[in-house]
């Protein structure tokens, strides 16, 4: 049992008529990434468990070893209490339709009640038929760009496993950016200009003392200023600060305009 | 411009030291799935644009053609205003850290303000170094199962592109399951038993009239009962209804016990 997530019943993944052994391996890897274990195949090729399949599984061999093979979808889902069909296109059907996120949330909460759930994925080329979808309780729809709406099978498994996993975790919500109103954020070029300016001046100031320490110290400084999240104007101000410290501090000795030592 | 999503500035994807041409192709495909176009490579192999790369891109050749190659991360992000570093593990750094979902939401909203954003992905084997991460404004963390915490590069691109895309859409929120209290939901076996029972009786009743219409009519019925979302007990009740209609309706003529026509 994975220590990351509570002891809930996990959904299984059912691939219907998978034609490419590499996809089966990749799907297993994606499942392992999100702690799923139960992979079922309906009418795979006899030779699905190839070297390429295991290579794509990239260490998720425990999942391949546990694969159950079925002759029909009906047999593959017989022990389940909920089946979610997946589709990359909208279907003209009177069925509850959910986003992947909604499905993930729902299935995580069903799992907490020990309800056995399966995700049904259709064959690579065409997905599930409408008739196959009628075997399910709901359709999970993954919205895709209309100009490139073909999602690889293992990618679809990954997205649903990912969404489910998010709802099994209590991911700490972190604080976010400071508000800046309508000010323009500095570009990276602006920001790097500032960091280089600072670094150059600190070099001249022998700020790092031990040269080996410089990368770490500079990274530390950089992180500090990144957290400032400066606007364009603020970067100008920060650079002004450097100049002020370097030159204006000594205005009696150095001319801030010419940056030369004043004639006595 | 994709008709699915509003006219917002889209994030770019930056792959640092990518070593596998197949991953570059797969990343391009994942980007295309979610309407992203701007792919940048930092120090790729000279021969990255191979046949295998284009094969994995699966039609996303417009992205490969537009790839920009850079010698350093700094150059690759010079025109950007926000950079999000990605990491499959937590970093011991004082940096804002976000989940992929939080990042997707934030970046979609920055895009609506025409702020240019990039996702930074490290090399396949080890991800971004801490020094590379300091170039970013925030770290996006993808929580993974601790026992299988290696995510393929293109899969990571997919997940972040997917999350961003979700926040650019107004996906219709659909109604969900009826509440059932503590009742046990029927298994698929129970449910199929009911559907077969119904189908058999409807066959005998010549319900379908035209045999060619049967599959569609049966699918329609199935969808109706699926939406009922029955408990185990409710399935028993439904089967009782069939029996009642078939036999008890005719109790004067047929013996409901033996299901035989009564002797006069």
Interface residues (C-beta under 8 A of the other chain):
Chain A: X2 X3 X4 X26 X29 X30 X32 X33 X34 X35 X58 X59 X60 X74 X77 X78 X79 X80 X81 X82 X83 X93 X94 X95 X96 X97 X98 X99 X101 X102 X106 X115 X116 X130 X131 X134 X135 X136 X137 X141 X142 X143 X144 X145 X146 X147 X148 X149 X150 X151 X152 X155 X158 X159 X162 X165 X166 X169 X171 X173 X174 X175 X176 X177 X185 X186 X187 X188 X189 X192 X215 X219 X222 X223 X224 X226 X227 X229
Chain B: X2 X3 X4 X26 X29 X30 X32 X33 X34 X35 X58 X59 X60 X74 X77 X78 X79 X80 X81 X82 X83 X93 X94 X95 X96 X97 X98 X99 X101 X102 X106 X115 X116 X130 X131 X134 X135 X136 X137 X142 X143 X144 X145 X146 X147 X148 X149 X150 X151 X152 X155 X158 X159 X162 X165 X166 X169 X171 X173 X174 X175 X176 X177 X185 X186 X187 X188 X189 X192 X215 X219 X222 X223 X224 X226 X227 X229
